[in-house]
Amino acid sequence: MTECRAEYDDIEVIVLDEDDVRDAVANALAEAGCTWEELQQQAADGRFKSRRAHRTWFVVSSFMPIPASSVASGRK
């Protein structure tokens, strides 16, 4: 058991709090160039405006539901 643990000693784990997650979601939406609501609609339609938007949905949807009102609009 100790040998397995030593194998991963060089891996750093960063634990995010709710504010960190909210910031990460807002940044991802900004990079995708859409709001959470727009991204939800693209997912519902099964048509994403870009590959980045599709990748953003894949990642961000796993962190939701964070109320959309608490996440920045995603537009720069």
C-alpha angles and dihedrals in degrees: 000000000000091000091058092049092051089053090066100039091111094059115101118207119202116197114209124210123213093271091052091051091048090052092048091050092048091050092049091050091049091051090049090049096231143093125249090254092052091048091050090052092049089052092048090051091046089230121106120195091227144000088255090056090050092050090046090054091050092054104031097046089063090061097047149123089075102141107264090227090064094054121078114253092256094232122119 
